[in-house]
């Protein structure tokens, strides 16, 4: 009975050692996968930042173009808006509270 118990104990300890070695080998692979995922997310964030900054430059350019007098006159003609010059003979009174 003692020999059978020792044999079971040896086989159990071998299985435990194999499982432990397997887990020890799995940890670096898991860390590498996590690191690759984080690196991928960082690169995606960088590309999104570049895209958004380029989009911001385009939007600022469109805003600048739409505030030019030429564009305003063009849009006024498309929308049938007539500009009239305000004469400089009109007196303007400005009130202020002290």
Secondary structure, DSSP 8 states (H G I E B T S, - for coil): -HHHHHHHHHHHHHHHHHHHHHHHHHHHHHHHHHHHHHHHHHHHHHHHHHHHHHHHHHHHHHHHHHTSHHHHHHHHHHTT-------TTS--------
